């Protein structure tokens, strides 16, 4: 077992470029996570009943205006909804450009299939048009948004982006778990990462391991590993920190992030200047197995 000194870990965290290119020598899922896990997520989960109420045109949360404008959605094309699930009395405000590839019903379904405590790490859910599927998360201290660009109709993508929010705020300390000594030590003790994308940075590996851990929580075993046990240190670190508090189904929402102020849903042509949170991504997802329309 390799135990990195805390001073070295602090140095690595301070110089992100040093450890962002990991790499671990092995990849447990060379074709990515979707072919292995997505069918199981749809077979083993169900979204709670939900009520969807569309806002009157002309208003939207500030964060939605920022991200829709950034993604070249034309001014006036924002569509905003309150989505209230049976397990949480406070609605999530979801926003789409009117040409987004995902419908509000798909957004409600994919988001709702995650445990309510994991959903509680997300502020706004946003969808835009895009080629294929890419996505990103806004994870600053007062943020918590996930943005789907294109036809992101597989559960693993939604878990990955929400995993970034879990990483950023799950401990409630303001320090990302993926850059903590606990996770960095676990990463270095293991011989593999989940997939090639996980080899790009600790926070991307954490997000991919969130997908693996959610499946493990549902089924009690890890599916189709190329190298069984090769990422057990990461899995154990993540599940010790978050399995009971965020990855287990049941209960009701808690510690929700307040919505951003409501503003006029108009903006100048072209991208606007965004301020505030850390943008993680966009993550480009290939080898997706899905096509789930509901």
BELTA-V892745 format. One record per helix or strand of 2 or more residues. SS is the DSSP state (@ for helix, = for strand). FROM is the first residue (numbers start at 1). TO is the last residue. If there is no record, write none. Layout:
{{SS;FROM;TO} {SS;FROM;TO}}
//
This chain:
{{@;6;14} {@;16;20} {=;26;27} {@;34;44} {=;50;54} {=;59;61} {@;62;70} {=;78;85} {=;92;97} {@;104;112} {@;116;119} {=;124;128} {=;133;138} {=;145;150} {@;155;169} {@;177;179} {@;181;189} {=;192;193} {@;197;199} {@;202;219} {@;232;247} {=;262;264} {=;279;284}}
//
